[in-house]
């Protein structure tokens, strides 16, 4: 893994001298090279003094490399073909991928925090530099203000915890906590440590920056936001809960109630959306709320379901944004009211819309079904009162995905549409590379029992 990181760092100055396809397949090759890190046991392996890889961080490293490669493939028409600062764009993609990988592998608390914050800079540059509308500046400001405001308490909490334990090493702190078995903490400690990650997820009520950032971002920005950057918050919650054993029942119960309420509300908001990207972004808030519930439920099934939800959501949501971008490139509109009847003019894409929509609602045979079953079971074990919420979320989740599919594929054809659309081989390859892991990861569900550290 260290060799891969050094290769990636060395490739950044040379990226301007490589053709686009070499950069793409370089990332995909590194992804396949890192597959062996999915087979490490619970204790993981030490890569260096400050870097540690276990099953939980290993699978997210693979996800980051995979989505980063697909970002370049998805940006063929919008950046490569028109030569829209493509070398600078590739530098940003490689830098962002490197920072995210270093975040997932860091065991030093200060490096963990630094890489968490540095990931904002390339993301902001992607949104501002290649966004579609003038409101991209406001979207970038929203993202920075929300994230940085919540990150300051995290920095203070980590510094105070390091003084308390006289160490920045999370493995050592985890070992000390296992010996002392001190679980209960003050409410301010809990909010200070978890606040930044709850905003990054984002949790409902601090989610307003996400739909705005998705709508204004280019396709690469939407893919990295949905596929990788939201997982920074989920990984931070799982990692710090497993390291510090922090538990504050009153705040946890309040956050769980907000997550459940937010899941229902965002599902209802999705039903009334007219912009495809906005609909997909609000559905991400609902999915991440259910994932956060699994983290805070303290059940093994909840943690395994949360980990699996992060993986399958990364592929499914990124694939849906790719489909929305393909519609936008052909029609120059993302409105559900203007994209009707696509099955008549572009029938080959109808199958892909159907597959990703049913995957987003958690239908078999996709791995999304397994994650939702595990999370809903943990919700039912936590409280039988959650059963009604589960039924509402399943109903509304199926409803808004059905509305999105029917609105785009069926109905009348607008007069401005061409008689037929030609799809490139790269577009089918892009969708296949999103679809394949989401379908076949279901064969390796037993991996999750190793991925959770307690």
Phi, psi and omega in degrees: 000320178298319177299321179295319180294318178296322177296318180295318178297318180290336181282338185298314177293336183268358188296332180290343182261004182253152175284160186304316185293328179295320178297319181298307184286340172298315178294319180294322178296319177296327177297314179293326178294331183271002181298334181294340180282356171281346185261005179288156183277190186300324186281343175073193181225145175273120179273321175205190182295331185246004185230137186216137181233123170238188184294328182290315179281330182297317182290329178285330172297316178297318178300319180296314179296320182295311181293325179296320176296320179290335175299317179293321179294321181287339184265015181303310185283320188278336185236311184290311187296324182263002180054053181271075180052051188291328179292318177295322178298315179295323175301316180296318180297315179293321178296315180296318178298318179296316181296317181295320179295318178297326177296314182293333184263352185285136172245352173276128187297325180288318175296322176304314180288319183297313180291330175299320181280322182297331181298341179291327188292308177297326178296316178298320180293325176296317182291314183286322186282327186233016177291164187267329189241160177297338181288000181297332176294318178293321178297317177296322179294318177303312183297316181293316183294315180299313188287315183290322180299321180278345183277336180297315174299328177296316179299314179298319181294318180293322178295317180293322178292323178294324175292326180292318182265353182059036180197150173258357186278119184290329178294318178294318180296320178298319179295319179295321179292326176296327180283321184272334179055046176263114187251318188282136179228169177290154181299321181293324176300313183298313180292323179296321182283320188269342189302313182297323181285328177293325176290323182288335184303305357262151174283149177301140184094342171235032187256359191296336181286334188290308179300324179294317179294321180295316183294323184271342185283155170290177183299321180295320178295318178295321181294316182287328176295309184286321188278327189233310192292329174294334180286343175299319179292315180296318178295320179298318178297311181296317184292313183286329174295323181283337181275312188262351182052035184286141182210122176223100193297319184295312180294320178300318179294321178296316180296321179297318178297318178297320179297314181294314178298318180295324178299319179290315183295315180293329175294321177292322178298321180300324182296328182266006182280146175251341178268129184297315182294323178294322178297315180294323180295317179292327176295328177296323178298318178295317180295318180290333175294318177294322178297319179295323176302316179299323178295317186274353182286340179069012175266149179297318179295326178295318180291317179294320177295323178294318179296318180291324178297321178297320182291308185290327178293326179300318180282315186291312182293320177297320177295322178294322177294326176295318177297318178297323179291323177297322176294318182294321181294332181268325184252346185059032178204145176247012183285134177294335182281340182256351185256019183290158176072023183294339179294336181279327183258341181216065189294334183292334179276346181298320179299317180295320176300317181297315183295316182286329178291318179288331174292323180292331178271358175082044180263154175290156007262026187279157181292343176301324179298316182297317181296318181290324177298316180295318180291319179292325175295320177293326176295318179292323177291327180292316178199135178291343177292342180285351184298319178297321178296321179299314180298318179296317182293321178294317181295309182292326177298316176293326183292312184288331174290323176294319178297318180296318181292314183292320182294325182274328189259332184248174180097190182281156180264132177290151184293335183279354181285148172286163180291332179206156178240137176264129178255135179277158178298325179298329179291318177294321178296319179300314181290323178296321180288339169280323188283321187299310180294325181294331181274316189267353174292341179297340178284349185232041181295329179300344176301328186293331180296339177268341190280345185261128179261130174234000000 
